[in-house]
Amino acid sequence: MEAMPLDDAFLDRLRALDLGLTEAAPAYLEEPRGRWHGAAAPLARPRDVEGVSALLAACNEAGVPVVPYGGGTGLVGGQIHEAGGAVLLSLERLNEVREVAAADGALIVEAGVTLAEVQQAAEEAGCLFPLSIASEGTARIGGVLATNAGGVNVLRYGNARDLVLGIEAVLADGTVIRDLKRLRKDNSGYDLRHLLIGSEGTLGVITAASLRLLPRPAEVATAFLAVESPAGALDLLQDLQGQLGEVISAFELVHRQGLDFLAEHFPDMTHPLETRPDWMVLVEVGGAYGTAKALETGLADAFERGAVSDAVIAQNEGQRDALWAVRETIPEANRLTGSISSHDISVPLSRLPEFIERGRVAVAEVAPDARINCFGHVGDGNLHYNAFPAAGRDKRDYANQRDAVQRAVHDLVVSLGGSVSAEHGVGRLKTADLERYGDPGRLAAMRAIKAALDPRGILNPGVILTQS
């Protein structure tokens, strides 16, 4: 779709709607990795769902593209529109916690509330909202749901969509869907909630959500471990799950390369173990009283059979935070190093060790001196598998190899029954990948849904599906 020019008459119509219309500041035209740069655009900041509805109705009538903007933390370019002639829609002023219903295990919040604020509201109600991602201080819940964010607790609590009871959303023509139920069971037809979650603003704009609240664990225990290999890590996970049950919330794989990058860019950071083994795991459990002791017992058994060679268990909240700081700072150290190509992938758990070994070989065939930092949510099969320049070289030296590195990794992932987009979404970055690897029948159904809900193609054009 080619958007009509944003002439003065159209902009005057938007101004009359009291949408807080301004010219988008540079921060709204950038994304964290610096790959895309948005064209100058008017920025609408409505205060309520009625304002969002009025904006979309006006833009749909005029054929003007709308690009929803949450916290700007997305890593696949979904919040950036380079072509111009679009309106940016920020949800930042829809920032109310509408209702806390602890007895129903529900929290109703507007799309502009940050994930950290959602977590705080849940804590104040004596409950837990377990979704946790590195950008939770700035990521807004609307964007979190639009991308179906994952994070470190998917192993136990699922992705974002698994924590949503209902949504309020606006379709392309301004129609408002008001479905903020608190129900666990509602078998009354098509589940539009799950259709819109993960659609990255291409089918509708989420303006509010009814979120699941869960009981807070009586005990939380966190440990940082040295393991022999990724296969050993998975064996350990299976053993601990057998002994502890469903209390393991996080099981994060860390490679020595990640600690080397931390030492280079954050020399004052204390590393948990006395040495830097090739492979490590950060594990966290939460449950009834006695859970921490059960983890200690399980790790003692692992030591006896040689599955764990070194470990530190946090003794207080400060030590727990320090262990998590190591894992959560790795992405920033990666950014400062500068990757040749980054990959957010998932494969079946049984194929993870094979992927890690074959991936190393595949990358070496394209860029023999590249360094690999493989880390992430191994408990749910999601790895961040990133290739970096050799020491003393710059990522620009590999400009001609970048696409080949990505293709080699993604081809391997798909051959093992995996996904090239595990938790960050498709955005603009992976539309070609979706076309290359996606099932034709599934893609046809997706295009039909897009055409039905957004016939003029105004909602985030070029995201997920390529423009025809």
C-alpha positions, -999 to +999 in steps of 0.1 A: +000+000+000+012+035-008+002+060+018-014+093+008+006+124+016+001+138+050-013+171+039-022+200+062-060+192+060-054+157+073-031+169+100-056+195+110-082+168+113-060+149+137-052+180+157-089+185+162-092+151+178-070+162+208-045+134+204-015+153+217-001+155+181+035+166+177+064+159+155+082+127+166+114+134+185+145+115+173+141+089+201+109+077+185+127+071+152+155+049+165+157+013+177+182-003+201+204-019+175+206+011+152+197-009+121+166+011+111+160+048+112+125+061+109+114+089+086+101+121+102+065+116+112+037+131+133+034+115+167+000+109+182-003+103+219-040+097+228-051+096+264-076+068+261-090+040+239-115+064+224-086+086+212-069+055+196-102+046+180-107+081+165-071+081+152-073+048+135-107+056+120-093+088+105-061+071+092-081+042+077-104+066+059-074+085+045-053+054+038-025+066+061-002+040+077-001+038+115+029+025+134+022+016+170+050+025+194+053+010+229+086+014+248+108+013+217+127-017+230+119-041+202+148-058+185+134-066+151+124-031+138+087-034+143+084+001+158+103+018+129+088+030+096+115+042+071+093+050+041+076+081+055+040+092+051+029+074+084+016+084+118+034+071+149+010+060+176+025+061+211+005+044+239+026+061+266-003+082+280-026+051+284-007+044+316-034+036+342-037+005+364-074+003+360-082-025+386-064-048+409-086-079+415-064-101+437-093-124+446-098-131+409-061-134+403-063-105+378-047-071+371-062-048+345-037-023+331-035+000+301-010-006+273+013+022+283+021+008+318+057-006+319+063-042+327+082-031+358+051-012+369+029-042+363+053-063+385+052-036+412+014-035+412+012-072+415+037-072+444+017-045+462-013-068+459+007-097+475+009-115+441+033-123+414+033-113+377+062-135+366+071-122+331+106-108+332+127-094+304+159-073+304+140-042+292+112-044+317+119-009+331+110+007+297+091-019+278+053-012+279+028-040+283+011-032+250+043-038+231+052-068+253+019-084+243+021-073+207+054-092+204+044-121+227+076-115+247+093-145+265+121-138+289+137-158+317+106-175+333+090-191+303+101-225+315+076-224+343+051-196+335+050-195+297+052-166+272+033-134+275+002-148+259+000-174+287-004-147+312-033-128+296-070-134+305-085-107+282-077-077+261-091-044+249-080-035+214-088-012+185-090-026+149-079-007+118-113+009+112-116+022+147-138-007+160-131-013+197-130-048+211-138-047+248-130-081+262-112-075+296-126-106+312-110-122+343-121-157+334-100-188+331-127-205+310-145-188+282-152-211+253-174-187+233-160-187+198-128-174+182-102-163+207-093-128+193-071-123+224-045-148+211-049-136+175-039-101+184-012-111+209+020-116+189+006-098+158+031-069+163+005-042+157-005-055+122-040-067+131-050-042+158-037-020+186-039-035+221-049-007+245-054-026+278-051-062+291-064-083+320-033-101+333-030-132+354-017-128+389-001-158+406+008-166+443+042-153+454+066-182+462+073-186+499+110-193+491+132-184+462+167-199+457+192-190+430+224-208+420+252-203+394+268-236+383+296-250+362+286-278+339+305-299+314+285-292+283+251-281+270+241-318+270+252-319+306+231-289+313+200-305+299+206-337+318+209-316+350+176-299+342+159-332+338+173-345+370+163-314+390+128-314+375+125-350+386+135-342+421+120-308+426+089-309+404+076-277+387+093-252+409+122-244+385+113-210+370+146-202+352+174-223+337+198-201+318+228-213+298+259-191+299+291-196+278+326-185+288+327-161+258+299-141+275+320-138+307+350-127+286+330-099+271+318-089+305+354-088+318+364-066+288+335-041+291+326-043+328+359-050+346+344-042+380+317-068+378+324-098+401+321-132+384+303-158+405+328-187+401+365-188+408+373-198+372+356-193+339+345-227+328+333-232+292+297-237+302+276-225+331+240-225+342+220-200+362+191-217+379+163-203+400+135-221+419+105-208+438+079-226+459+068-236+494+091-236+524+117-262+519+123-255+482+157-239+488+168-270+508+155-292+480+177-274+455+207-277+477+201-315+480+196-318+443+229-299+436+247-320+461+236-351+443+248-335+410+282-329+425+285-365+436+279-378+401+301-351+385+273-333+367+283-300+384+319-291+391+315-258+408+286-238+422+275-208+443+241-205+459+228-170+467+225-165+505+205-133+504+187-110+480+219-090+472+237-121+461+207-132+441+207-098+423+245-101+417+240-135+400+213-122+378+233-091+370+259-114+353+232-129+330+213-097+324+245-077+315+256-101+288+234-085+261+249-051+268+284-065+267+275-081+233+262-047+220+295-030+230+315-057+213+294-054+181+281-086+165+285-098+130+250-114+132+227-121+160+201-149+161+171-155+184+163-191+177+147-221+193+150-258+186+136-289+204+154-295+236+168-328+224+184-311+194+201-282+214+235-298+219+236-308+182+226-273+171+253-257+192+280-280+178+269-279+142+263-241+144+299-236+154+310-255+123+285-237+100+297-203+111+333-212+108+328-222+072+317-187+064+338-166+089+366-189+103+378-165+129+344-154+143+337-158+180+304-173+191+286-163+222+258-188+228+236-181+258+199-179+268+169-198+280+180-233+275+152-247+297+126-237+270+149-243+240+155-206+232+191-196+226+207-163+216+234-175+192+255-146+182+286-143+160+313-117+168+345-104+152+378-119+161+397-100+188+411-068+173+387-068+143+355-049+138+321-061+127+324-039+096+352-062+084+326-089+080+300-069+061+302-092+031+298-123+053+269-112+076+241-125+054+259-158+048+264-163+085+227-157+092+216-179+064+239-208+076+225-205+112+189-202+101+191-231+076+205-253+104+178-242+128+150-251+104+166-284+095+164-294+132+127-285+134+133-251+151+122-215+147+143-185+135+122-162+157+119-175+192+109-146+213+117-112+196+092-115+168+094-111+131+092-073+127+109-060+096+141-079+103+128-114+095+100-110+069+123-126+043+130-155+066+093-160+072+087-162+034+117-185+030+110-210+058+073-205+066+047-231+057+028-219+026-006-228+040+001-209+072+013-179+053-018-179+031-040-180+062-021-151+078-025-130+047-062-138+046-066-127+083-046-095+076-068-087+046-100-093+066-090-072+097-070-045+079-082-044+042-065-011+035-032-023+050-027+007+073-015-012+104+023-014+106+028-022+069+059-042+061+059-059+095+057-098+097+043-100+061+060-086+031+040-059+013+025-069-020 
